[in-house]
């Protein structure tokens, strides 16, 4: 068979999402700030769209007056003036332009519904100009923190190093992670730079003398030894323990360490206390701790005995179709190409406005169902969180399960119990002896409370926790308790014991 390039035709069937559907899904999944960026991008690409500023009162009043006049004509037998043809054309002025009058009427109705939705949901959350200026001042006042790499590079420039050694130091510092550990061995760096391992080791030793103490170590043992050496404690018991009994130290085998060092258990415990005051992650102090600011998509407020659910529409741009392009459609001198272009842009803008409205309504419906099902949580706390799946909510709201997943993705809800991710409320459950369900989150919270109240001299085993939960009517396997304990960053019982 001769090899080569050939052309052939093939007929296949495949399912492809339409561009409009892809846009609608992207709007639904995007958080508020990302959504605002998407809408602003669409505003730049679609000239027929315009945004009505929340402070532009005059434009709003004029638009409301125009829409009131339009809604006052029930049958629209006589189209608005801007929808008629010019008298120079041979067509009847009462006929719709390109059969687009119905589209304009729908746009007017959609714009009015969108405006009503905004006026209802933004009434309780609209901020004053002074509040906005105060918040912007807070953002402008944030300072940029210095990273560990910058601190080390500054010390390398001030150190007594040659130009070649500074170049090596820059390479070594580039391989130190945010916690202060060297992530590549000297041999690996030597192969990478084609330099001798002795030169790299010499520079590494200089970097390990920098602040913070312990930086540049390959592992925890070396990190602790560097800190003890910096403190002049090479002759102390803790130095011997870290150097010779690191494995036993990690497992807190105090009697084994005592036998190996020939010291009393009390002396070993005192030395372990001093080791515990060392820093296992030298770069921790330089980690970025900038607060992550979250914009809630939904507000849940308790009014009397009921919970009121509203969407956050403050940062959602309010769009409308520009009247300028509506007027252009009514001008008879425009070519068919121009009219087709405007027609497509108006339809795209109309779909965007409708998608935004549908997005907000979908999120609101899902939030209302969450509040309805998790009412006890909002009143009493996490211990009363009930198991709930996305399929259950989707069935009530009337959408697909994947739509619920997209709608709650990276979205947050401000509640009386704090600001929580909407996915927080969707958890699997465990069966109780009474036949009711309890969420995994609630069980995990119970386990945390049990371990918090235990006697440190006699820590509870996972099996004992299983029995204690069984007394509360919760049937759970021991391996599940162990899994939740790991997720809570709680050590096993033999490592939690304090002698």
N, C-alpha and C positions, 0 to 999 in steps of 0.2 A: 504493500500500500504506500503510495507516494505521500510524503508529508508536505504540508503547505497550508496556506490560508484559503478558506473557502467561505462564500456567502450562502446562507440558506434562510428560508422563511419558516416560521413555526407559529401556529395559532394556539394560544393557551388562555386559560381563564384564571384570573387572580383577583383577590379582594384588596382594594387600595382605598385608604381613607381620603375623602375629598379634601381639598385645601381648606375649605370653610370649616369642615369638621375638625381638622387638625388645629386650626386657629381657635376654635371654641374650646377644645380640650386643653390647649396651652393656657388660655385665659383662666379656665377653671382651676388648673393645677398651680398656677403662679401665686405666690404670696403677694401681699398688698404692694410692697415696694417694687417687686419685680413686675407686677401687673402694671403699675404706673409707668415703668420704663417701656413696656410693650405698647401701651396705649400712646405714649409720646412718640414712639417710632412710627406707629400707624398714622398719627397726625402729620408727620413729616412726609409720609409717602402718599397720603390721600388728601388732595387739596380741597375736597368738598366738605371735609370734617372741620369743625371748629369747636373749641372748648369754651364753655361759659364759666368765667371765674366766679368763685363764690362771693367775691366782694364787688362784682360788677352789677350793682343793683339796677342801674338804669337799663342795661341790656336785658336783664331778667324781666323787668316790668314791661318793656316793649315786647319781648317775646311772649310773655303771658297774655298781653293784650291781643297780639296777633292770633294766638291760639284760641282765645276766647271768641274772637270773631269767626274763626274757622269752625269752631264747635257749635256756634249759634246757627249754622246752616245745616239742618238735619238731613236733607236729601241731596245737598250739593248739586242741585240742578243747574245753578249758575256758578261756574268755577271761579275761584279767586282771580283777581286781575292779573297776577303774575303768571297764571297758568294759561292765559289766552294767547292766541297768535296775534302778530302784528296785523294791522288793517291792510297792509300792502299785500298780504298773502291772499290767495284765492280761496282758502279754506274758511269754513264757518268759524267765527270766533268762539262759539259756544262749545265746539268740539274739543276734547282733550288733546293735548300735544303728545304725539307718539304713544297714545294710550297710556300715558304715565300719570294721569291725574289721580287714579286710584292709588298709585304708589305714594304720591305726595300726601294724600289724605291719611294713609297708614302711618307715614312718617310723623305727621302732626300728632296723631293719636299716641304713637309710641313715645314721642318726645314729652308729651304731657304726662304719661304714666311714669316715665323715668324721673321727671321733675317732681311729681307727687311723692314718689318713693324716696327721693333725696330729702324732701322737706320733712317727711315723717321720721326718717331714721337719724337725721343729723341734728334734730332739734335739741337732743339731750347731750350731745357730745361736741358741739361746735365751740371752738375756743376763740377767745378774744385776740385782737392783734397784740396786746400786751403779753399774753401768755405765749403766743407764738414767738415773739421777740426774745422772751426769757428763755425759752427752750433752745432757740438758735444760738443764743449766747453761751448756753451750757455746752453745746456741741463744739462751738468755736474755741472754747476754753480747754478742750481736751489736749493733753500733751502726748508726744510720742516717747515711748519708753526706750531705754538703751538695752540692746540685746547682749547676751553673753559673748557672742563673737566679736562685737564691737569693743567690749571691755578688754578682751584678751588681745585684740589687735592693737589697741592703745598701749597696753603694757609691753607688747612685743616691740613697738616703735621706740619705747623709752628704755628698753633693755640693752645691755651691752652685747649686741649681736652684729655680725658682719652682714653685708648685703645678701650673700648666699644663704646665710642662716635665717634672715628675715623672710626670704622667699620660701624656705622650707617651713618656717613657722606659720606662714599664711596657709600653706597646704595642710599642715597638721590641724590648725584651728578650724579649717573648713571641714574637717572630718570629725569634729567634736559636736555631739548633739546638744539639744537644748538643756539636757540634764547635766551636762558636763563630762560625759563619757566619750572616750575615743572609740570610734566605730570601725577603725581599720588598724590592723597590727603594723608594727614597724616593718616587717618583711613585706607586707602588701604595699606599703607606701614606698619602700625601696624599689620594688619592681615597677611601680607606676612612674617614679621619677628618675629611674636609672642612676640613683645615688646609692652610696654605701649605707648599710643599716647603722653603722657607727655614727655617721653624721646626723641621721634622723633621730637616733636615740639621744644624742647630745642636745639637740634642739628640744626634743620632747621633755627631757629632764628640766630644761629651763622653763618650759611652759608649765610644768607641774609645780614650779615654785611660785607661779602667779596666784593672784586671788581670783576666785574664792579657793580656799584650801581643798585639796582633793580633786581639782579639775584635771582632766587629761588622763584619768585612770582608765584601764581596760575593763575592770570589773569592780564589784562592791568591795572585795577584800583589799584590792590595791588602793581604792578610794579611802577606806578607813585607815589603812596604814599610813598613807600620805598625810592625813590629818593628824594622826598621832605623832608622826615624825616632826611635823611642823610645830606641834606643841611641846616637843622635847620629852616625849613619854615612851621612848624606845625601851626603857628599863622597867616599865610598869607592867602589871599583870594583864591589863587589857590589851597591850600590844602583843603579848605572847598568845593570848586567846585568839585574837584576830589572825595572827600569823600561822598558828599551828592547829587551831580547832575551829575553823570557820564552818565546816559542815555541822559539827555538833552545836555550834552557836546558832545556826539557822534553825535547827530543830529543838533548840532550848533544852539540850540534854545536860543540865547543870551537874548532876552527879558524875557523869562521864568526864566533863571538863575539870571538875575538882580532882578526880583521880589522876588525870593526865598531867595536871599542873602541880599536884601535890599540895594543894591549898584546901582550906575549909570551904564548905558550901556557902557560908555567909560572905567570905571574901570574894568568891566568884560572883555572887549576886551583886555585891557592891561594884565590882568591876564591870559587870553587865549594865548596871545603871549608868556608869560613865560612858560606856560604848553607845548606849541608847541616846545620849545627848549629842552624838556626832551627826553630821549631815550626810545621809545616804545619797542625796542628789544635790551636788554642789551648785548646779545652775538653776535650782528652783527659784532663787530670789530674783532672777532676771527673766523669768517666764512672763509672757504678756498676760496681764490680768485685766485687760480692758473689758469693760462691761459690754455685753451683747444686748443691744436695744431691740426690743420686739414690739411690733405693732399688732395688737390683737385684731383678729378678723371679726370677732363676735364679743358682745358685752352681755353678761348675765347679771341682772340686778334684782334684788328682792324688794318687792313692793307689797307691803302688807303680808299676806300669806302666800302670794304668788311670785313666781320668777318671770321677769320680763326679759325677753331675748331680742336684741337688736344687732344689726350688722354695722360695722365700721365703714361708713361711706365717705368719711372726711377726706381721705386721700385718693378716692376713685375719681378720675376726671369725668366731668359731666359734659357729654358730647352732644352735638346736634348737627344737622345738615345745613350748611350755609345757604342763606336765601339768595346769595349772589348767583350760585349755580342753578338754583331753581329758576331764577329769572333768565339765565342763559338758555335754558331748555325751552323757554317760551318765545325766544327770538327766532323768527323764521329765516333770517339770513344765515344762520349757522349751518355748516355742512353736516351731512349725515355722519361723517367720521367724528366730528366734534361732539355731536349728540350721543353717539354710541359710547364715546369715551366718558362723557359726563354720566351717562346712564349706568355704566359699569361701576364707576366710582361711587355713585350714590347707593347702588345696591350693596357694594362692599361696606360702605359706611353704615348703612342700615343694619346689616348683619352684625357688625361689630357692636353697635349700640344694643341690639337685641341680645347678643351673647353676654355683654356685661350685665345687663339686667337679669338674664337667666342665671348667670354665675352667682350673683348676690342672693337671688331667691333660693337657689339650690343650697347654698351654704346656710342660709337662714332656716330652711326647712329641716336640714340635718341637725343643726344646733338645737332647734326646738324639740326634736325627737330625743336627742341626747339628754336634754334637761328633763324631759318627761320621764325617761326611763331611769335616770340617775338622781332623782329628786332627793332621796335620802342622803346621797353623797354631798350635795350642795348644802344640806341642812346640818349634817352631823360629822362629815369628814370622810377620810379615805377608808376607814374601817367598814364603811357601809357602801363601798363601790360594788356594783353588781356586774356579773359577767355579761358582756354584750358583744355581738359580732356585727360586722359591716353588712352582712346579708340581712340581718333582722331589720336594721335601719333602712336599707335599700328597699325592702319590701313595703314598708310603711310609706316612705317618701315617694315611691313610684319610679325609682331609677335603678340602673344596674349597680351591682356591687362594686365594679371597678370605678364607677362614677363617684361613689362615696369615698373610695380610696383616694381618688384624685382631689376631691373637694376638701378633704381633711389633711392632705399632705402639706407639711410645713406651715400649717395654720394654727393659730393660738386663740384661746378663749379666756377672757377676763371674767373670773367668777368670784363669789364670796370666799372661796377656798384658795384664791390666788390665780395667777396667770398660768394656765396649763395648756399643753399641746393637745389638740383635738384627738389625736391618736391615743392619748392617755386613757380615754374612756372606753376604748375597744380592747377588751382583754378576755382571754379564755377563763373558764371557771372550774371550780372543784365542787363536787357534790357533798352536801352535808347529810347527816343522819336524818334530818327532818324533811329531806327532799328538796330543800332550797339550794340555790347556787351561790357561791361566794367567789369573787374575782381573785385571780392570781396576785394582783397588786395588794389586795387586802390581806391575803395570806402572808405575803412577803413582809408586810408591815407588822403583822402579828409576830412573825419569827424574829424580826429585828427587836421588838419589844421584849421578847422572851430572853434573848441573848443579852440584852442590855441590863436586865434585872438579875442575871445569874450571879452566883458566888464565884469570884475569880479564882479562889483556891480549889473549887470543885466545879469546873466548867461542864456544861451540859453536853452530852453527846447528841448526835443527830437522831438516834433512836429514841432518846428521852424526849426530844422536841416533838417527835411523831406522836408519842403517847400523850403529851400535854395538849396537842392540837386535837387528838382524838377525844379528849375529855370535853372539848368545846364543840364536838360534833363534826369536826372536819377530818375526813378520811384522806390521808396523803401518804405517799411512799417515802421511804427513807432517802432514796436517791434524789427525789424531788426537793426534800429539805436541804440536802447537800448542795444541790444546784442553786437554790435560792440563797443559801449561805455564801456561796462563792460570788454570786451577783451582788451581794451586800458587802463584799470585801471583808468577811469575817473569817478568821483562821479556824482550822480544825481544833477540836477540844484539847489535844495534846500540846498545841502551840499557844493556846490561850491560858494555860495553867500558870499561875503565879505561885512560886514556892515560898 
